Amino acid sequence: MKKKKILKWLLGIIVVIFIALSAASVYFFNVAVVPGKKSFLSKDKQYPKTSIVYQNKAWYKRVKKSNWKMTSASGNYRLDANYISAHSNKTVVILHGYMNNKDRMGEYAAMFHQLGYNVLLPDARAHGQSQGKYIGYGYPERYDVRKWIKLLLKKTGQKQEVAIYGLSMGAATAMMTTGIKLPSQVKAVIEDCGYSGVKDEIEYEAGNLYHLPAFPRFPLVEMLSLINRVKVGYFMGDASSVVALSHNKLPVFFIHGNKDTFVPTRMVYANYAATKGPKELWFTKGAKHAESFEKYPKLYKEKVKAFLNKYMK
């Protein structure tokens, strides 16, 4: 009799824990994957008018842009991008970060334009002016990036040489894109503070932002991943920059702030080790997440220029 009571008591505890984890995983799915305002993201910084970041952003606002549209690779969303011509045979595709958009990447667009590159700035699914129900963290978007490149070549000619640049989630998107077959015109990739994988980043933030211990963090992330598979179409563990880079032979320039606590600096080591092509790594001293250009704008530009000059005509 006592054994039955103990079993019922244990079963009840298990059911309560399962319900609690299920509710929590739904909550965290909405926080992490459904677009909207995120309390954990820092507000836009204000820069002095004398700063290169301010000047570059001001240039982007006034420069002539062409607006491009296409349907997503999956065919169910209308995607939006801006194109800025430098009358060049070289183009950089610029990929923004989580809950960001193309118009907030003006400082990078200006930098590449100053270096003589046309720039194409897409809004990722569920960001900016692009349609989308969920944030894909770069995994479904990698096929959109390839489609944007094919559209670029169709519009500007097959003789274009293309580089892909990404920041934060855009950096992870760029790295994941290297794992699929790309047009031969793609010559190089630059990633700044990208994560090693979606599951890695979600597990890290569960501890970093919410201070969850190993339990319930592990089962919670697994349940979140299952919801993501049903809603978005993939398990979070499948979306790995490391796995994608293990199939890559393109040159990659890795940039990461050594004070990054949002995408921890340690993640760049796995990414760097995985890629099979030429590679360079630059740690920016004292830079937090996505602060490398802000802290070292002139050196950043010089290093990017030197890297691209090795692989683009």
Summary of the structure (lengths in Angstrom):
residues: 313
radius of gyration: 20.9
end to end distance: 81.6
largest distance: 84.2
contacts: 1072
relative contact order: 0.12
helix: 46%
strand: 17%
